């Protein structure tokens, strides 16, 4: 089982929902605090402006879920599925993902700071204009993923596989190009300079040819 950053324990829950079918439900505006969802079918659920605080999702199906301006604060997701799910402007600060299945998940905007995704298979993920500052992406599989204008400042990227990923516009200041896989990754010119400097090289203007 993956651990939270700095060994922080998982918050306790006060109630639980077990083996229920909520597929296609509209949870917009609802609030859940310290609820354990176990083996709950949340396929194609819609949630706009909902709030989940310190909740646990274990063996849950969130495939096709459409989450807009919804908060999952300090939640824990274990062995849950997110194929085709979309998070638009959502806040997942401090949440932890352990042995989850993502597939073609989409993240647009929102705050995913301090999120835990160690070893996560995000090869089909599309992430745009979101903050993943200080996120734990240790060993994450991001080969072929799209990360456009993603704030990765302070993120843990040791042994992450970013080969073939489209990283244009993202903050790569915390990336050690020696400690991650970057073969055939797509970067812009500014990012190329950041990576070259991270390798200890100096970038200067070309020396003019002598006549």
C-alpha positions in Angstrom: 0.0 0.0 0.0 1.3 3.4 -0.9 2.0 5.8 1.9 1.0 9.5 2.2 3.7 12.1 2.1 5.9 12.2 5.2 3.9 9.2 6.6 0.8 11.2 7.4 -1.9 8.8 8.5 -5.2 8.4 6.6 -8.0 10.3 8.4 -10.6 8.2 10.2 -14.2 7.9 8.9 -17.4 8.3 10.8 -19.9 6.5 8.5 -19.9 4.2 5.5 -21.8 3.4 2.3 -21.3 -0.2 1.2 -22.1 -2.0 -2.1 -24.7 0.6 -3.2 -25.5 1.6 -6.8 -25.2 5.4 -7.4 -24.5 5.1 -11.1 -25.8 8.1 -13.0 -26.7 10.0 -9.8 -26.5 13.8 -9.7 -24.6 14.7 -6.5 -24.3 18.3 -7.3 -24.1 20.6 -4.3 -24.0 17.7 -1.8 -21.5 17.5 1.1 -19.9 14.4 2.4 -17.4 14.4 5.4 -15.5 11.4 6.6 -17.6 8.9 4.8 -16.1 5.5 3.7 -17.5 4.5 0.2 -16.8 0.7 -0.2 -17.6 -1.1 -3.4 -19.9 1.7 -4.5 -20.9 2.0 -8.2 -20.5 5.7 -9.1 -20.3 5.2 -12.9 -21.3 8.3 -14.9 -22.1 10.2 -11.7 -22.4 14.0 -12.1 -21.2 16.3 -9.4 -21.1 20.1 -9.7 -20.0 22.0 -6.7 -20.1 19.0 -4.4 -17.7 18.5 -1.5 -16.0 15.3 -0.2 -13.8 15.9 2.8 -11.5 13.2 4.3 -13.6 10.5 2.6 -12.4 7.1 1.6 -13.2 5.4 -1.7 -12.3 1.7 -1.7 -13.0 -0.6 -4.7 -15.3 2.1 -6.2 -16.2 2.6 -9.8 -16.0 6.2 -10.9 -15.7 5.5 -14.6 -17.2 8.3 -16.8 -17.8 10.5 -13.8 -18.1 14.2 -14.6 -16.9 16.4 -11.7 -17.0 20.2 -12.0 -15.9 22.6 -9.3 -16.0 19.7 -6.8 -13.7 19.2 -3.9 -12.1 16.0 -2.8 -10.0 17.3 0.2 -7.6 14.9 1.8 -9.5 11.9 0.5 -8.1 8.4 -0.1 -8.8 6.4 -3.2 -7.8 2.7 -3.1 -8.2 0.2 -6.0 -10.8 2.5 -7.6 -11.4 3.1 -11.4 -11.5 6.4 -13.3 -11.8 5.4 -17.0 -13.2 8.3 -18.9 -13.7 10.5 -15.8 -13.3 14.3 -16.2 -12.3 16.7 -13.4 -13.0 20.3 -14.4 -11.8 23.0 -12.0 -11.8 20.5 -9.1 -9.8 20.7 -5.8 -8.1 17.5 -4.7 -5.5 19.0 -2.3 -3.9 16.3 -0.1 -5.8 13.4 -1.6 -4.1 10.0 -2.1 -4.5 7.4 -4.9 -3.4 3.9 -4.2 -3.5 1.1 -6.9 -6.1 2.9 -8.9 -6.9 2.4 -12.6 -7.1 5.7 -14.6 -7.2 5.0 -18.3 -8.1 8.1 -20.4 -8.8 10.4 -17.4 -9.0 14.1 -18.1 -8.1 17.0 -15.7 -8.8 20.6 -16.7 -7.7 23.3 -14.3 -8.1 22.9 -10.6 -5.8 22.4 -7.6 -4.1 19.1 -7.1 -1.4 20.3 -4.7 0.2 17.7 -2.4 -1.8 14.9 -4.1 -0.3 11.4 -3.8 0.1 9.5 -7.1 3.2 7.3 -6.6 3.5 4.6 -9.2 0.2 5.7 -10.8 -0.4 4.5 -14.4 -1.3 7.8 -16.1 -0.2 7.0 -19.6 -3.5 7.9 -21.2 -4.1 11.0 -19.0 -4.7 14.5 -20.4 -3.9 17.2 -17.9 -4.2 20.9 -18.7 -3.8 24.1 -16.8 -3.8 22.4 -13.4 -1.7 22.9 -10.3 0.2 19.8 -9.2 2.6 21.7 -7.0 4.5 19.4 -4.6 2.5 16.4 -5.8 4.0 12.9 -5.2 4.6 11.4 -8.7 7.4 9.2 -7.7 7.6 6.3 -10.2 4.5 7.5 -12.0 4.0 6.1 -15.5 3.3 9.2 -17.7 4.7 7.9 -21.0 2.6 9.3 -23.8 0.5 11.4 -21.5 -0.4 15.1 -22.2 0.5 17.7 -19.6 0.0 21.1 -21.0 0.7 24.2 -18.7 0.7 22.1 -15.6 2.4 23.6 -12.5 4.8 20.8 -11.3 6.8 23.1 -9.1 8.2 21.1 -6.1 6.7 17.9 -7.4 8.4 14.6 -6.6 9.3 13.1 -10.0 12.0 10.7 -9.1 11.9 7.7 -11.4 8.9 9.0 -13.2 8.5 7.8 -16.8 7.8 10.8 -19.0 9.0 9.3 -22.2 7.0 10.5 -25.2 4.9 12.7 -23.0 3.8 16.2 -24.3 5.0 18.5 -21.5 4.8 21.9 -23.3 4.1 24.8 -21.1 4.5 22.9 -17.8 6.8 23.9 -15.0 9.7 21.5 -15.0 11.9 23.3 -12.6 11.8 20.4 -10.1 12.6 17.7 -12.7 15.9 16.0 -12.4 16.5 14.9 -16.0 18.9 12.2 -14.8 16.5 10.7 -12.3 13.5 10.4 -14.7 12.9 8.9 -18.1 12.5 11.6 -20.8 13.2 9.9 -24.1 11.2 11.5 -27.0 9.3 13.8 -24.6 8.0 16.9 -26.2 9.1 20.2 -24.6 9.2 23.9 -25.7 12.3 26.0 -26.1 12.0 27.5 -22.6 11.7 24.1 -21.0 14.7 22.8 -23.0 16.8 25.6 -21.5 15.6 24.6 -18.0 16.5 21.0 -18.6 19.9 21.8 -20.0 20.7 23.9 -17.0 19.5 21.1 -14.7 22.2 19.0 -16.3 24.8 21.5 -15.2 25.3 23.1 -18.7 25.5 26.8 -19.4 23.3 28.2 -22.2 24.9 31.1 -24.1 24.5 32.8 -27.5 26.4 31.2 -30.3 29.9 32.3 -31.0 30.0 34.3 -34.3 32.0 32.9 -37.1 35.3 34.6 -37.7 35.9 36.0 -41.1 
